């Protein structure tokens, strides 16, 4: 079974899926018919639509990818589900947990698959890292560190617009939250955040501390106003496990450090995270496997993001039972 995909935007992020070597892309939509037609010609897509509604009405589209601005993720995911389409929604689905729950309620009511598109979670590097932690390679897990940052976006970039729910935590910090949760194997019991505001009122630098069960602490920083960084590290009482740029899915090495030196390197091998994501999605549609990132994970992500923003607003840590 090959799903026929529709793209609900001509955003540049769609290119990674288009060039993954997997998936049949049959339609693309934009608010501009000319832009949609030009994108379709450039990428060999058979049909182009000048509105999102027209694409959702296409009976030959089985599944829709939603890479719109953050504030539009849930509304258009729900409209696509109500139109009978399975939905792969770009991360983060939302900073509002109740909206994520509402979207999954619709998916379950319609008997359709909805998944948050954290493609990096599908790369075998992460699963191997989790195995190494579970096997005691670094001893007992104590601390997790994550970082994701960049600079140099133009003032009109959607990531810097409050109305579109931009900000560093939403754009790249959600990867750090996902990474900390994945390595801890749990959701945080308490979170605390600090931010620096820029753009038209969004966080352009954000730092956070998270406390997980078992006395595991995590720290991360993210933002859009300082030097590029992209890393994830698990620190145990006998060593640490370092992943250089796990977020883009280009690296496949896991470095184990002891006594401040590299002790071992584990090569996982190359993999295309986007292709693996599409394969998992299709398997879920066929009923052969659960989606790797389903309702529970998406809601947990949104709850952590919401708690961190609340922490900033109230200037205090937020406990799990307050979320």
C-alpha positions as CSV (number, residue, x, y, z in Angstrom):
1,X,0.0,0.0,0.0
2,X,1.4,3.3,-1.1
3,X,-0.3,6.4,0.4
4,X,-1.0,9.3,-1.9
5,X,0.3,12.4,-0.1
6,X,-0.9,16.0,-0.3
7,X,1.3,18.9,0.9
8,X,-0.5,21.6,2.7
9,X,2.1,24.3,1.9
10,X,5.0,25.0,-0.3
11,X,7.3,25.7,2.7
12,X,10.9,24.7,2.2
13,X,10.7,22.1,5.0
14,X,8.6,20.0,2.6
15,X,11.7,19.4,0.5
16,X,13.1,16.9,3.1
17,X,10.1,14.6,2.6
18,X,10.0,15.0,-1.1
19,X,13.7,14.0,-1.5
20,X,13.5,11.2,1.1
21,X,13.1,8.6,-1.6
22,X,9.9,7.4,-0.1
23,X,6.2,8.3,-0.5
24,X,4.0,9.2,-3.5
25,X,3.3,13.0,-3.5
26,X,0.3,13.7,-5.8
27,X,-0.8,17.2,-4.8
28,X,0.4,20.5,-3.3
29,X,-1.6,23.5,-2.1
30,X,-0.7,27.1,-1.4
31,X,-2.7,30.3,-0.8
32,X,-1.2,31.4,-4.1
33,X,-2.2,29.3,-7.2
34,X,0.9,30.5,-9.0
35,X,3.2,29.5,-6.2
36,X,1.6,26.1,-5.9
37,X,1.8,25.5,-9.7
38,X,5.5,26.5,-9.8
39,X,6.3,24.3,-6.8
40,X,4.5,21.4,-8.5
41,X,6.4,21.8,-11.7
42,X,9.8,22.0,-9.9
43,X,9.0,18.8,-7.9
44,X,7.1,16.7,-10.3
45,X,3.9,16.8,-8.4
46,X,0.8,16.1,-10.6
47,X,-1.7,18.6,-9.1
48,X,-1.5,22.1,-7.6
49,X,-4.2,23.9,-5.7
50,X,-4.6,27.6,-4.9
51,X,-6.3,26.8,-1.6
52,X,-5.9,24.3,1.2
53,X,-9.6,23.5,1.1
54,X,-9.4,22.4,-2.6
55,X,-6.6,20.0,-1.8
56,X,-8.6,18.5,1.1
57,X,-11.5,17.9,-1.3
58,X,-9.3,15.9,-3.6
59,X,-10.5,12.2,-3.3
60,X,-7.2,11.0,-4.6
61,X,-5.3,12.3,-1.6
62,X,-5.1,9.8,1.2
63,X,-2.8,11.6,3.7
64,X,-1.8,15.2,4.3
65,X,1.5,16.7,5.6
66,X,0.9,20.0,7.5
67,X,4.0,22.1,7.7
68,X,2.2,25.4,8.2
69,X,3.1,28.0,10.9
70,X,2.8,26.7,14.4
71,X,-0.5,28.5,15.1
72,X,-2.1,26.7,12.2
73,X,-1.0,23.2,12.9
74,X,-4.0,22.0,14.9
75,X,-6.7,23.9,13.0
76,X,-5.6,22.5,9.7
77,X,-4.9,19.0,11.0
78,X,-8.4,18.9,12.3
79,X,-9.8,20.1,9.0
80,X,-7.8,17.5,7.1
81,X,-9.0,14.7,9.5
82,X,-12.6,15.8,9.1
83,X,-12.0,15.6,5.3
84,X,-11.0,12.0,5.7
85,X,-7.3,12.3,5.4
86,X,-4.6,10.8,7.6
87,X,-2.3,13.6,9.0
88,X,1.4,14.0,9.6
89,X,1.7,17.3,11.4
90,X,4.9,19.2,11.6
91,X,6.4,19.7,15.1
92,X,5.5,21.1,17.4
93,X,1.9,20.3,17.1
94,X,1.0,23.0,19.6
95,X,1.9,24.7,22.9
96,X,-1.6,24.1,24.1
97,X,-2.2,20.5,25.3
98,X,-6.0,20.8,25.1
99,X,-5.7,21.5,21.4
100,X,-3.5,18.5,20.8
101,X,-6.1,16.4,22.7
102,X,-8.8,17.8,20.6
103,X,-7.0,16.9,17.4
104,X,-6.4,13.3,18.5
105,X,-10.1,13.0,19.6
106,X,-11.0,13.9,16.0
107,X,-8.5,11.4,14.6
108,X,-9.8,8.6,16.8
109,X,-13.4,9.5,16.0
110,X,-12.7,9.3,12.3
111,X,-10.5,6.2,12.5
112,X,-7.5,8.0,11.0
113,X,-3.8,8.3,11.9
114,X,-2.5,11.5,13.3
115,X,1.3,11.8,14.1
116,X,3.6,14.6,15.1
117,X,6.5,14.9,12.7
118,X,9.6,14.6,14.9
119,X,11.6,12.8,12.2
120,X,14.7,12.6,14.3
121,X,13.0,10.2,16.7
122,X,12.9,7.6,13.8
123,X,16.7,7.5,13.3
124,X,18.3,4.3,14.7
125,X,20.9,6.4,16.4
126,X,18.5,7.3,19.2
127,X,17.3,3.7,19.8
128,X,20.9,2.6,20.0
129,X,21.7,5.3,22.4
130,X,18.8,4.3,24.6
131,X,20.0,0.7,24.5
132,X,23.5,1.7,25.6
133,X,22.0,3.7,28.5
134,X,19.8,0.7,29.5
135,X,22.8,-1.6,29.3
136,X,24.7,0.5,31.9
137,X,27.4,1.7,29.4
138,X,27.6,5.0,31.3
139,X,26.5,3.7,34.7
140,X,23.4,5.2,36.3
141,X,21.9,8.1,34.3
142,X,22.3,11.3,36.3
143,X,22.1,14.3,33.9
144,X,20.9,15.0,30.3
145,X,22.1,18.0,28.3
146,X,20.7,19.3,25.0
147,X,21.2,22.3,22.8
148,X,19.8,23.6,19.5
149,X,20.4,27.1,18.3
150,X,21.0,29.3,15.3
151,X,21.1,32.9,14.3
152,X,20.6,35.3,11.4
153,X,16.9,35.0,10.6
154,X,15.3,38.1,8.9
155,X,12.9,40.2,10.9
156,X,9.9,39.0,9.0
157,X,10.6,35.3,9.6
158,X,7.5,33.5,10.9
159,X,9.7,32.1,13.7
160,X,9.9,35.6,15.1
161,X,6.2,36.4,15.0
162,X,4.2,36.0,18.2
163,X,0.8,35.8,16.4
164,X,2.1,32.7,14.6
165,X,3.4,31.1,17.9
166,X,7.0,31.5,16.9
167,X,9.9,31.5,19.3
168,X,13.0,29.4,20.0
169,X,11.3,27.0,22.4
170,X,8.7,26.2,19.8
171,X,11.0,26.0,16.8
172,X,14.1,24.2,18.1
173,X,13.6,23.8,21.9
174,X,10.9,21.3,21.2
175,X,13.7,19.0,19.9
176,X,15.6,19.4,23.1
177,X,12.5,18.5,25.1
178,X,11.9,15.5,22.9
179,X,15.5,14.4,23.4
180,X,15.5,14.8,27.1
181,X,12.2,12.9,27.4
182,X,13.5,10.1,25.1
183,X,16.7,9.5,27.0
184,X,15.1,9.8,30.4
185,X,12.3,7.4,29.3
186,X,9.8,9.5,31.2
187,X,8.1,12.9,31.4
188,X,9.5,15.6,33.7
189,X,8.1,16.0,37.2
190,X,9.1,19.7,37.4
191,X,10.3,22.3,34.9
192,X,11.8,25.8,35.2
193,X,12.6,28.2,32.3
194,X,14.2,31.6,31.6
195,X,14.0,33.5,28.3
196,X,15.3,36.5,26.4
197,X,12.6,38.1,24.3
198,X,13.1,39.5,20.7
199,X,11.3,39.7,17.4
200,X,7.8,41.0,18.0
201,X,7.7,39.4,21.5
202,X,8.9,35.8,21.2
203,X,11.7,34.0,23.0
204,X,14.9,34.2,21.0
205,X,17.0,32.5,23.7
206,X,15.6,30.0,26.2
207,X,17.2,27.9,28.9
208,X,15.5,25.3,31.0
209,X,16.0,22.8,33.8
210,X,13.8,19.7,34.0
211,X,13.6,17.1,36.8
212,X,12.7,13.5,35.9
213,X,11.8,10.6,38.0
214,X,14.8,8.8,39.6
215,X,16.6,12.0,40.4
216,X,17.6,12.5,36.8
217,X,18.1,16.2,35.9
218,X,18.2,17.7,32.4
219,X,19.2,21.1,31.1
220,X,18.9,22.6,27.7
221,X,19.3,25.8,25.9
222,X,17.8,26.8,22.6
223,X,17.3,29.9,20.5
224,X,17.5,32.0,17.4
225,X,20.0,34.7,18.4
226,X,23.3,33.0,19.0
227,X,25.9,30.6,17.5
228,X,24.6,27.4,16.0
229,X,24.7,24.4,18.3
230,X,23.1,21.0,18.1
231,X,23.9,18.3,20.5
232,X,22.5,15.8,23.0
233,X,24.3,14.1,25.9
234,X,23.5,11.6,28.6
235,X,25.8,11.8,31.6
236,X,26.0,8.8,34.0
237,X,28.1,8.2,37.1
238,X,30.7,6.2,35.1
239,X,30.8,8.2,31.8
240,X,28.8,10.1,29.2
241,X,27.2,9.3,25.9
242,X,27.4,12.1,23.3
243,X,25.3,12.6,20.1
244,X,26.5,15.3,17.8
245,X,23.6,16.9,15.9
246,X,21.0,14.2,16.3
247,X,18.2,16.6,15.3
248,X,18.9,16.7,11.6
249,X,19.4,12.9,11.2
250,X,22.7,13.3,9.4
251,X,25.0,11.8,12.0
252,X,25.2,8.1,12.9
253,X,28.0,8.0,15.5
254,X,27.5,7.7,19.3
255,X,30.6,8.7,21.3
256,X,31.1,7.3,24.8
257,X,33.4,9.4,27.0
258,X,35.2,8.5,30.2
259,X,37.7,10.5,32.2
260,X,37.1,13.4,29.7
261,X,38.3,11.3,26.8
262,X,36.6,9.4,24.0
263,X,36.5,5.8,25.1
264,X,34.4,4.2,22.4
265,X,32.6,5.1,19.2
266,X,29.5,3.2,18.0
267,X,28.6,3.6,14.4
268,X,24.9,3.1,13.7
269,X,25.1,3.5,10.0
270,X,23.4,6.0,7.7
271,X,19.6,6.3,7.6
272,X,17.1,8.7,6.2
273,X,14.9,9.8,9.1
274,X,12.2,11.2,6.8
275,X,11.9,8.0,4.9
276,X,11.7,6.0,8.1
277,X,9.1,8.4,9.4
278,X,6.9,7.9,6.3
279,X,7.3,4.1,6.5
280,X,6.2,4.1,10.1
281,X,3.3,6.3,9.3
282,X,2.2,4.0,6.4
283,X,2.6,1.0,8.7
284,X,0.3,2.6,11.2
285,X,-2.3,3.4,8.5
286,X,-2.2,-0.3,7.4
287,X,-2.6,-1.4,11.0
288,X,0.8,-3.2,11.0
289,X,2.4,-1.1,13.7
290,X,1.5,1.7,16.1
291,X,2.8,5.2,15.2
292,X,6.1,5.8,16.9
293,X,4.8,9.2,18.1
294,X,1.1,9.0,18.9
295,X,-1.3,10.7,21.2
296,X,0.5,10.2,24.5
297,X,3.8,11.6,23.2
298,X,2.3,14.6,21.5
299,X,0.3,15.6,24.5
300,X,3.4,15.2,26.8
301,X,5.4,17.4,24.5
302,X,2.7,20.1,24.5
303,X,2.3,19.9,28.3
304,X,6.1,20.4,28.8
305,X,6.2,23.4,26.4
306,X,3.2,24.9,28.1
307,X,4.7,24.4,31.6
308,X,7.9,26.0,30.5
309,X,6.2,29.1,29.2
310,X,4.1,29.3,32.4
311,X,7.3,29.0,34.4
312,X,8.7,32.0,32.6
313,X,5.4,34.0,33.0
314,X,5.2,33.2,36.8
315,X,8.9,33.2,37.5
316,X,8.9,29.9,39.3
317,X,9.2,26.1,38.8
318,X,6.1,24.3,37.6
319,X,5.3,20.8,39.0
320,X,3.7,18.0,36.9
321,X,0.5,18.1,38.9
322,X,0.0,21.8,38.1
323,X,0.0,21.2,34.3
